[in-house]
Amino acid sequence: MLAKPKRRSVLTDTLVHFKHLDLRHAVQISGHQRRASVILELLKSKGAPETCYALSEDSELDGKEILLTDALASIVGCGMGTFLSCIPGKLGYFEDEDQRWILERKQPAQRR
């Protein structure tokens, strides 16, 4: 779906009001943590690398691999719906027009 520009734009157009996060794997960021520098540190503390992949309604960012620092500086507080994939399937960030989320899929506990 994301490879075809027309279908991709259908998805990216919904990001500003995206309501389909799996809240089992999402932690909302609020208060003093809503700054780009704090979000960067939160992501790094969870193992985020220097770069991320962006899926965004912002056409300047969408579909690009970008420095995480630059991506956060561009989107935090701008109200643009954007997913940043830091570790595919394991760690990311999402922001829409009024909420910010750390997305983390943790490894299941090992059974003994």
C-alpha positions as CSV (number, residue, x, y, z in Angstrom):
1,M,0.0,0.0,0.0
2,L,2.8,2.4,0.9
3,A,4.7,1.9,-2.4
4,K,1.9,3.4,-4.5
5,P,1.8,7.2,-4.2
6,K,-2.0,7.5,-4.5
7,R,-2.6,4.8,-1.8
8,R,0.2,6.3,0.4
9,S,-1.5,9.7,0.3
10,V,-4.8,8.1,1.4
11,L,-3.0,6.8,4.5
12,T,-0.9,9.9,5.3
13,D,-3.9,12.1,5.0
14,T,-5.5,10.3,7.9
15,L,-2.5,10.8,10.2
16,V,-3.6,14.1,11.6
17,H,-6.7,12.5,13.2
18,F,-5.3,8.9,13.5
19,K,-7.3,6.9,16.1
20,H,-6.0,3.4,15.5
21,L,-3.0,3.2,17.8
22,D,-2.7,-0.1,19.7
23,L,-2.7,1.4,23.2
24,R,-1.2,-1.8,24.7
25,H,2.1,-0.6,23.1
26,A,1.7,3.2,23.4
27,V,2.7,5.5,26.3
28,Q,1.3,9.0,26.0
29,I,3.8,11.9,26.5
30,S,2.5,14.8,28.5
31,G,3.5,17.8,30.5
32,H,7.2,18.7,30.6
33,Q,8.1,15.7,28.5
34,R,6.5,17.1,25.4
35,R,9.7,18.9,24.2
36,A,11.7,17.4,21.3
37,S,14.9,17.1,23.4
38,V,13.1,15.1,26.1
39,I,11.4,12.9,23.6
40,L,14.8,12.3,22.0
41,E,16.3,11.2,25.3
42,L,13.3,8.9,26.0
43,L,13.7,7.2,22.7
44,K,17.5,6.9,23.0
45,S,17.1,5.4,26.5
46,K,15.0,2.7,24.9
47,G,17.7,1.9,22.2
48,A,16.7,4.3,19.4
49,P,19.5,4.7,16.8
50,E,20.6,8.0,15.3
51,T,18.3,7.6,12.3
52,C,14.6,6.8,11.8
53,Y,12.1,6.3,9.0
54,A,9.3,8.8,8.7
55,L,5.7,8.2,7.6
56,S,4.2,11.6,7.6
57,E,1.5,13.9,6.2
58,D,4.4,16.4,5.8
59,S,5.6,15.6,2.3
60,E,9.1,17.0,3.1
61,L,9.5,14.1,5.6
62,D,7.4,11.3,4.3
63,G,9.2,8.2,3.1
64,K,12.6,9.4,4.2
65,E,15.3,8.0,6.5
66,I,16.3,11.0,8.6
67,L,18.3,11.8,11.7
68,L,16.1,11.3,14.7
69,T,17.1,14.7,16.1
70,D,16.1,16.4,12.9
71,A,12.9,14.6,12.6
72,L,11.8,15.4,16.1
73,A,12.8,19.1,15.6
74,S,10.7,19.2,12.5
75,I,7.5,17.7,13.9
76,V,7.2,18.1,17.7
77,G,4.5,20.6,18.3
78,C,3.7,21.3,14.7
79,G,0.4,19.3,14.6
80,M,1.5,17.2,11.6
81,G,0.5,13.5,11.9
82,T,3.7,11.6,11.8
83,F,5.1,8.1,12.7
84,L,8.8,7.7,13.2
85,S,10.1,4.2,13.1
86,C,13.2,3.9,15.2
87,I,13.5,0.1,15.4
88,P,11.0,-1.4,13.0
89,G,8.2,-3.3,14.8
90,K,9.8,-2.5,18.2
91,L,10.2,1.2,18.9
92,G,8.7,4.4,17.4
93,Y,7.1,7.7,18.0
94,F,3.8,9.1,16.9
95,E,2.4,12.6,17.0
96,D,-0.8,14.0,15.6
97,E,-2.4,17.5,16.0
98,D,-2.7,17.2,19.8
99,Q,-1.1,14.0,21.2
100,R,2.4,12.5,21.4
101,W,3.2,8.8,22.0
102,I,6.2,6.6,22.5
103,L,5.4,3.3,20.7
104,E,7.2,0.3,22.1
105,R,6.6,-3.4,21.6
106,K,8.4,-5.2,24.4
107,Q,9.7,-8.7,24.2
108,P,7.5,-11.2,25.9
109,A,8.8,-12.6,29.3
110,Q,10.8,-15.8,29.0
111,R,9.0,-18.8,30.4
112,R,11.0,-21.1,32.6
